[in-house]
């Protein structure tokens, strides 16, 4: 059945309405829609025209019951306020809708207990699969879920679980960090700080790894005082940048683990009257909507957010339809987008 609005009144379109519109019997409509039995071409056209006119799409609930599906998916994200996850959620929801699936959105606030409660809720709702975005490296909730429900389709976005049979979609964070750091090093920067997210975050760990690799290959010593792990929040970028930028030997550049952190760095620089990029170069990660809104516009690492979200849906829908659980890891490569927030370091 399909709900439609007509003259501000909610109308429930049924197969009976289609039969009445086409002036045929309900059984005739059923034969046409199910492609069973003989129906003349003229009658078939009348039924299909009525279906189109009334926007009738059949009973999704009934179809789900027959297929033992609810046509719902769970999406678990750590922070809906982070613009990266807002963009990702939109991409996932749009593609899920095109396949006839609805999304239960669960925001954990990076709280594993809250995540566990959401998992129980989604299982109780009978979702057909769950997508986890940016889980912690050793997320026991996912391990337990996989153990208790081995046939439940699961996709991990932005993380890896080598010992579990589930699908993973990741961006090459090490490669992205290398590109960001090489850009700063080529501009002559040596005092480069890193502000990342949680140390338990897969993305933070890999972006920090790329940061260290770039310094090592350039022969630049790593200054542990210039490395900070916190959260992927604007406020985290702000408070940690304040600490770094008030040091006697402050960094000339900061590699931010996300665009949100970069926004906080801009805020701190403005408070301390430090000009970007003349006195401080900044590189972000994600290429979210923040990047072109900031002034100067942010140099950042672009991750294909939309494509990753869409791929997650394609994989989970395929798994649901085929009823076959396999392990597949899909790797996306990031690109450096140079804008206005970086420039050659001034030689003192």
C-alpha positions as CSV (number, residue, x, y, z in Angstrom):
1,X,0.0,0.0,0.0
2,X,1.1,3.5,-0.7
3,X,0.2,6.7,1.2
4,X,-0.5,9.7,-0.9
5,X,-1.7,13.2,-0.3
6,X,-4.7,14.6,-2.1
7,X,-6.3,17.9,-1.2
8,X,-4.5,17.9,2.1
9,X,-6.1,14.6,3.1
10,X,-4.0,11.4,3.7
11,X,-5.3,8.7,1.4
12,X,-4.3,5.0,1.7
13,X,-4.2,3.5,-1.8
14,X,-5.1,-0.2,-1.9
15,X,-5.3,-2.8,-4.6
16,X,-9.1,-2.3,-4.4
17,X,-8.7,1.4,-5.4
18,X,-6.6,0.3,-8.4
19,X,-9.3,-2.2,-9.5
20,X,-12.0,0.5,-9.2
21,X,-10.0,3.0,-11.2
22,X,-9.3,0.5,-13.9
23,X,-12.8,-0.9,-13.8
24,X,-11.7,-4.5,-13.4
25,X,-11.7,-7.1,-10.6
26,X,-9.2,-7.2,-7.8
27,X,-8.0,-10.7,-9.1
28,X,-7.3,-9.1,-12.5
29,X,-5.1,-6.4,-10.9
30,X,-3.3,-9.1,-8.9
31,X,-2.7,-11.2,-12.1
32,X,-1.2,-8.1,-13.9
33,X,1.0,-7.1,-11.0
34,X,2.2,-10.6,-10.3
35,X,2.5,-11.4,-14.0
36,X,0.5,-14.6,-13.5
37,X,-2.3,-16.0,-15.7
38,X,-3.6,-14.5,-19.0
39,X,-4.8,-10.9,-19.3
40,X,-5.5,-9.1,-22.5
41,X,-3.1,-6.3,-23.5
42,X,-5.9,-3.8,-23.3
43,X,-6.8,-4.8,-19.8
44,X,-3.2,-4.8,-18.8
45,X,-2.7,-1.3,-20.0
46,X,-5.8,-0.1,-18.1
47,X,-4.4,-1.6,-14.9
48,X,-0.9,-0.2,-15.3
49,X,-2.4,3.3,-16.1
50,X,-4.4,3.1,-12.9
51,X,-1.3,2.0,-10.9
52,X,0.6,5.0,-12.3
53,X,-2.2,7.5,-11.7
54,X,-2.8,6.4,-8.1
55,X,1.0,6.0,-7.4
56,X,0.3,2.5,-6.1
57,X,3.4,0.5,-5.2
58,X,2.0,-2.5,-3.4
59,X,2.4,-3.4,0.2
60,X,6.0,-3.0,1.3
61,X,5.1,-4.5,4.7
62,X,3.5,-7.6,3.1
63,X,6.5,-8.0,0.7
64,X,8.8,-7.8,3.7
65,X,6.9,-10.4,5.6
66,X,7.0,-12.8,2.6
67,X,10.8,-12.2,2.2
68,X,11.3,-12.2,6.0
69,X,12.7,-8.7,5.7
70,X,11.8,-5.5,7.4
71,X,13.5,-3.3,4.7
72,X,15.3,-1.4,7.5
73,X,19.0,-0.9,8.2
74,X,20.7,0.4,11.2
75,X,23.4,3.1,10.8
76,X,25.6,3.7,13.9
77,X,27.7,6.8,13.9
78,X,29.8,8.5,16.6
79,X,28.8,12.1,16.2
80,X,26.0,13.6,14.1
81,X,27.3,17.1,14.9
82,X,30.4,16.4,12.9
83,X,29.8,17.6,9.4
84,X,31.6,14.5,8.0
85,X,29.0,12.2,9.5
86,X,26.2,14.5,8.3
87,X,27.4,14.2,4.7
88,X,27.9,10.5,5.1
89,X,24.5,9.9,6.6
90,X,22.8,11.8,3.7
91,X,24.6,9.7,1.1
92,X,23.7,6.4,2.9
93,X,20.1,7.4,3.4
94,X,19.6,8.5,-0.2
95,X,21.1,5.3,-1.7
96,X,19.2,3.1,0.8
97,X,15.9,4.8,-0.1
98,X,16.6,4.1,-3.8
99,X,16.6,0.4,-2.9
100,X,13.4,0.6,-0.8
101,X,15.2,0.5,2.6
102,X,14.7,2.9,5.5
103,X,17.5,3.9,7.9
104,X,17.5,3.8,11.8
105,X,20.1,6.4,12.7
106,X,21.9,5.9,16.0
107,X,24.3,8.5,17.4
108,X,26.6,7.1,20.0
109,X,28.5,10.2,21.1
110,X,31.6,7.9,21.1
111,X,30.1,6.0,24.0
112,X,30.5,2.2,23.8
113,X,27.7,1.6,26.3
114,X,25.3,3.7,24.3
115,X,26.4,1.8,21.2
116,X,25.6,-1.5,22.9
117,X,22.2,-0.2,23.8
118,X,21.5,0.8,20.2
119,X,22.6,-2.6,18.9
120,X,20.1,-4.3,21.2
121,X,17.4,-1.9,20.0
122,X,18.2,-2.6,16.3
123,X,18.2,-6.3,16.8
124,X,14.8,-6.0,18.6
125,X,13.5,-4.0,15.6
126,X,14.6,-6.8,13.3
127,X,16.8,-4.7,11.0
128,X,18.1,-6.5,7.9
129,X,21.7,-5.3,8.5
130,X,23.8,-2.7,10.3
131,X,26.4,-0.2,9.1
132,X,29.0,0.9,11.6
133,X,30.8,4.1,10.9
134,X,34.3,4.8,12.4
135,X,34.1,2.3,15.3
136,X,37.0,1.9,17.7
137,X,39.8,-0.4,16.7
138,X,38.9,-3.1,19.3
139,X,35.1,-2.6,19.5
140,X,33.9,-5.5,21.6
141,X,30.3,-4.7,20.8
142,X,30.9,-5.6,17.1
143,X,32.8,-8.8,18.0
144,X,29.9,-9.9,20.3
145,X,27.3,-9.0,17.7
146,X,29.1,-11.0,15.1
147,X,29.4,-14.0,17.4
148,X,25.7,-14.0,18.4
149,X,24.3,-13.2,15.0
150,X,26.8,-14.5,12.4
151,X,24.3,-14.3,9.6
152,X,23.5,-10.6,10.1
153,X,24.9,-8.5,7.3
154,X,27.4,-6.0,8.7
155,X,29.4,-3.3,7.0
156,X,32.2,-1.4,8.7
157,X,32.9,2.1,7.3
158,X,36.2,3.6,8.2
159,X,37.7,0.6,10.2
160,X,39.0,-2.9,9.9
161,X,38.4,-6.1,11.8
162,X,40.8,-8.6,10.3
163,X,39.6,-11.6,12.3
164,X,35.8,-11.1,11.6
165,X,33.9,-12.1,8.5
166,X,32.3,-8.8,7.5
167,X,32.6,-6.2,4.8
168,X,34.9,-3.2,5.3
169,X,35.1,0.1,3.5
170,X,38.1,2.2,4.3
171,X,40.0,5.2,3.0
172,X,43.8,4.9,2.9
173,X,44.5,7.3,5.8
174,X,48.2,6.7,5.8
175,X,48.4,7.7,2.1
176,X,46.3,10.8,2.8
177,X,48.5,11.9,5.8
178,X,51.6,11.4,3.7
179,X,50.2,13.6,1.0
180,X,49.3,16.3,3.6
181,X,52.7,16.2,5.3
182,X,54.7,16.1,2.0
183,X,52.9,19.2,0.9
184,X,53.9,21.0,4.1
185,X,57.5,19.7,4.0
186,X,57.8,20.8,0.4
187,X,56.8,24.3,1.5
188,X,59.8,24.3,3.9
189,X,58.0,23.5,7.2
190,X,59.8,21.4,9.7
191,X,58.0,22.3,12.9
192,X,54.7,20.6,12.1
193,X,52.2,19.6,14.7
194,X,49.6,16.9,14.6
195,X,46.2,17.2,16.3
196,X,44.2,14.0,15.9
197,X,41.0,12.4,17.2
198,X,40.7,9.6,19.8
199,X,43.8,7.4,20.1
200,X,41.5,4.4,19.8
201,X,40.2,5.6,16.5
202,X,41.3,3.7,13.4
203,X,41.5,7.0,11.4
204,X,43.6,8.7,14.1
205,X,46.1,5.9,14.4
206,X,46.6,5.7,10.6
207,X,46.8,9.5,10.1
208,X,49.4,9.7,12.9
209,X,51.3,6.9,11.2
210,X,51.4,8.8,7.9
211,X,52.5,11.9,9.8
212,X,55.5,10.0,11.3
213,X,56.4,8.3,8.1
214,X,56.6,11.6,6.2
215,X,58.8,13.2,8.9
216,X,61.1,10.1,8.9
217,X,61.5,10.0,5.1
218,X,62.5,13.7,5.2
219,X,64.9,13.3,8.1
220,X,62.9,15.7,10.3
221,X,63.0,14.7,14.0
222,X,59.6,13.9,15.6
223,X,58.7,16.3,18.4
224,X,56.4,14.4,20.8
225,X,55.2,17.7,22.2
226,X,53.7,18.5,18.8
227,X,51.5,15.4,18.8
228,X,48.1,15.5,20.5
229,X,45.2,13.0,20.4
230,X,41.8,14.1,21.6
231,X,38.4,14.1,19.7
232,X,37.3,15.0,16.2
233,X,35.6,18.1,17.5
234,X,35.9,21.8,16.8
235,X,36.4,22.5,20.5
236,X,39.2,19.9,20.6
237,X,41.0,21.6,17.8
238,X,40.6,25.0,19.5
239,X,41.9,24.1,23.0
240,X,44.8,22.0,21.7
241,X,45.8,24.6,19.1
242,X,45.9,27.2,21.9
243,X,48.4,25.1,23.8
244,X,50.6,24.6,20.8
245,X,50.5,28.2,19.5
246,X,51.4,29.7,22.9
247,X,54.6,27.7,23.1
248,X,57.9,29.6,22.9
249,X,58.9,27.5,19.9
250,X,55.5,27.1,18.3
251,X,54.8,25.1,15.2
252,X,54.8,26.8,11.8
253,X,52.2,24.3,10.5
254,X,49.5,22.0,11.9
255,X,48.2,18.9,10.3
256,X,44.6,18.5,11.5
257,X,43.2,15.0,11.7
258,X,39.8,16.3,10.4
259,X,38.3,19.4,9.0
260,X,36.4,19.9,12.3
261,X,39.7,20.1,14.2
262,X,41.0,22.5,11.5
263,X,38.0,24.8,12.3
264,X,39.1,24.9,15.9
265,X,42.7,25.7,14.9
266,X,41.4,28.7,12.9
267,X,39.5,29.8,15.9
268,X,42.6,29.6,18.1
269,X,44.8,31.4,15.6
270,X,42.3,34.2,15.3
271,X,42.2,34.6,19.1
272,X,46.0,34.8,19.3
273,X,46.2,37.2,16.3
274,X,48.1,34.6,14.2
275,X,47.5,34.9,10.5
276,X,46.7,31.9,8.3
277,X,48.7,31.1,6.1
278,X,51.3,33.9,6.6
279,X,52.2,32.8,10.2
280,X,50.6,29.4,10.3
281,X,49.9,26.8,7.6
282,X,47.0,24.4,8.2
283,X,46.0,21.2,6.4
284,X,42.7,19.3,7.2
285,X,41.4,15.9,6.4
286,X,38.0,15.0,4.8
287,X,37.2,18.0,2.5
288,X,33.9,18.5,4.1
289,X,31.7,21.5,3.6
290,X,33.8,23.5,6.1
291,X,36.8,23.5,3.7
292,X,35.4,26.2,1.3
293,X,33.5,28.1,4.0
294,X,36.6,28.9,6.0
295,X,38.6,32.0,5.2
296,X,41.2,31.5,3.9
297,X,39.8,28.3,2.3
298,X,41.2,25.2,3.8
299,X,43.9,23.0,2.1
300,X,42.7,19.5,3.0
301,X,42.7,15.8,2.1
302,X,39.6,14.8,0.1
303,X,37.9,11.5,1.1
304,X,35.1,10.3,-1.3
305,X,32.4,10.5,1.4
306,X,29.5,10.2,-0.9
307,X,31.0,7.3,-2.9
308,X,31.9,5.4,0.3
309,X,28.4,5.8,1.7
310,X,26.8,4.6,-1.5
311,X,29.1,1.6,-1.7
312,X,28.2,0.6,1.8
313,X,24.5,0.4,0.8
314,X,25.3,-1.5,-2.4
315,X,27.3,-4.1,-0.5
316,X,24.8,-4.6,2.4
317,X,21.8,-4.8,0.0
318,X,23.6,-7.4,-2.1
319,X,24.4,-9.4,1.0
320,X,20.8,-9.3,2.1
321,X,19.5,-10.4,-1.2
322,X,22.0,-13.2,-1.8
323,X,21.9,-14.3,1.8
324,X,25.6,-15.0,1.7
325,X,28.1,-13.5,4.2
326,X,31.6,-12.9,2.7
327,X,34.5,-10.7,3.7
328,X,35.4,-7.9,1.4
329,X,37.6,-4.9,2.0
330,X,37.2,-2.0,-0.3
331,X,39.9,0.7,-0.2
332,X,39.4,4.3,-1.4
333,X,42.3,6.6,-2.0
334,X,42.2,10.2,-0.9
335,X,43.5,13.3,-2.8
336,X,45.2,16.5,-1.7
337,X,43.2,19.6,-2.4
338,X,45.4,22.7,-2.2
339,X,43.6,25.9,-1.4
340,X,44.6,29.0,0.6
341,X,45.6,27.8,4.1
342,X,49.2,26.8,3.3
343,X,52.3,28.7,2.1
344,X,56.1,28.6,2.2
345,X,57.5,29.0,5.6
346,X,59.3,32.3,6.3
347,X,63.0,31.8,6.8
348,X,64.1,33.6,9.9
